Amino acid sequence: MPDPRIFPIVSAENDYVTVTAVSTVVRPANHHRADLELVNDGDNVIYLSRGDEAVIGEGMRINPNGGSYRIGTNNMYYGAINGISEGLTNMSFSEGSLS
Amino acid sequence: MSEGVRNPTDLSDVEDQLDDIEAALVVIDDEIEDVQDDVTDILAVTNALPTLSETGGTLTTDGTEQNVYLNANPLGVFNPICVKINCTAHTAGETIVIREYADVAPGGAGLLLVDTLTYAGVISPVIIIIELTPNRYGVAVTIEKTAGTNRAYPWEVFYEI
């Protein structure tokens, strides 16, 4: 978690995105992003890409049933995050914002 | 909380397999119970099987009819198999009479003659075997020296009970 004295999280959005076999925007770019937790809540592997379209076998592999990717103060990325999976797979997220 | 990718081991497949194993164990347990039931049944049968037994001794004749083997009041159905009498001491000029008796009804006429065998002179082979049949109410085998010197006759009987 970002140090609230430095990056106070003012608001958060909690939801999920269904990742398909076509590159899917998991989270759009957000310049107020303070942190982001993405969790693979499905049975299929998800590959995440920062900025570019996601491709099977490239980027960050997130294992099914609990694999996750976290953005915090040490690896802050404001851009869009895309995902792709061989089957329909839900990816839950919680994104904190500075505003 | 660390940042970046975290891929904890996905145990869902293992949990599914554990469920399958648990179900299989239930089936195996049922099968074992069936086998145990069969073993119990078999044990009951084997415990009921008759046991072959043997007893014997030596009888010296005295000129009267003497019991070699007598079971006048069996506890239940049993299977006397045979009586063997050793006639090694028996010589020429001597005669013995072997008689077999059986009781075939409760509280009735008692032991009744089944068969009579007479042996005069040297007996060869020296072992006489009197075969017996299944019995419930009584059986006897007797020996009587009717001619010659009284002798000692070793004997044994086999029966299942």
Boltz contact constraints between the chains, C-beta under 6 A:
constraints:
  - contact:
      token1: [A, 60]
      token2: [B, 5]
      max_distance: 6.0
  - contact:
      token1: [A, 63]
      token2: [B, 7]
      max_distance: 6.0
  - contact:
      token1: [A, 63]
      token2: [B, 10]
      max_distance: 6.0
  - contact:
      token1: [A, 64]
      token2: [B, 10]
      max_distance: 6.0
  - contact:
      token1: [A, 65]
      token2: [B, 10]
      max_distance: 6.0
  - contact:
      token1: [A, 65]
      token2: [B, 12]
      max_distance: 6.0
  - contact:
      token1: [A, 66]
      token2: [B, 8]
      max_distance: 6.0
  - contact:
      token1: [A, 67]
      token2: [B, 7]
      max_distance: 6.0
  - contact:
      token1: [A, 68]
      token2: [B, 6]
      max_distance: 6.0
  - contact:
      token1: [A, 69]
      token2: [B, 5]
      max_distance: 6.0
  - contact:
      token1: [A, 70]
      token2: [B, 3]
      max_distance: 6.0
  - contact:
      token1: [A, 72]
      token2: [B, 3]
      max_distance: 6.0
  - contact:
      token1: [A, 74]
      token2: [B, 3]
      max_distance: 6.0
  - contact:
      token1: [A, 75]
      token2: [B, 3]
      max_distance: 6.0
